[in-house]
């Protein structure tokens, strides 16, 4: 079974600075996908960024980028120029394809990020 | 707006009562799923469906039933509510029409359920 670990329950960063959230996972699969979701106080789950395991190039979405280390099974999220609106819970998630077209999403426990003014 | 709609947003039940959490999506997504979110834990998969008429168990299925009679709807039933089922429940959907592509999940806004 796959597991996802986020070792930082809480983090804080000053507005306009850079912060990195860590995520490690355990799997025997070779073909899978990784995601970072953001959950603000409104509770809505919002996709931040995604990465295919077969791609060596790290994904980037505006101020959000990842450092994907497949051999180390590490998938960290870097937020540059932090904004107050980035305050949220951040969940790392792993997905593999099932034989019956199903999807198996496994979520980490989350990191609560506070951006300080 | 297109997306995943969950009702109700809040619900309080007494132990032993039954109820159904509703989930509907208007994106013609084949895949739908239910998660529960407990404090200090990530989302855990309860049940999922890969299409109308097809459902399967996730990580924590006990105490919950689902059905998928249409592509749009995927209700979650609690047959006899227990305090351990107090949680926030999320419904999600995604498309897998292209098996070589991945699709992120679209989430509903969640249902906060308290069992007394």
Interface residues (C-beta under 8 A of the other chain):
Chain A: X4 X9 X33 X35 X42 X43 X44 X45 X47 X50 X52 X91 X93 X95 X97 X100 X101 X102 X103 X104 X105 X106 X107 X108 X109 X110
Chain B: X30 X31 X33 X35 X40 X41 X42 X43 X44 X45 X48 X50 X51 X54 X56 X88 X90 X92 X94 X96 X99 X102 X104 X105 X107 X109 X110
